[in-house]
Amino acid sequence: MTESNSDKWKKINKSKKERPEVQEYKNWKELSPIPISLPIKGSIGETGDWRTFRPIIKEGCTKCGICWMYCPEGVIERKEDGSFEIDLKYCKGCGICAKECPTHNIEMVRESDVKNG
């Protein structure tokens, strides 16, 4: 029997003593409902202007959504076909998405090496 999202949410909402010490998720679909902040133009402009490295999603992406879950800026969006796209206007190039990708299909590329972009 599979655990429903509401059952998972109840498990997360338990007191700290009752919760599992580590909660693991295989993909974004297993996440319980959580608040997500979205990127907006800040007072200093679009954060992608000063990035040194940019993440490139390579062919072979399994659409697991781990990159989306770990992006601290919330700039990875899921497209209708299930694939993911990175909003480079706001991506700071931290590389967390590439580090967390279980299939190593996100590559950090130096901005000066990127053509047409």
Secondary structure by P-SEA (a helix, b strand, c coil): ccccaaaaaaaaaccccccccbbbbcccccccbbbbbbbcccccccccccccbbbbbcccccccccccccccccccccccccbbbbcccccccccccccccccccbbbbcccccccc
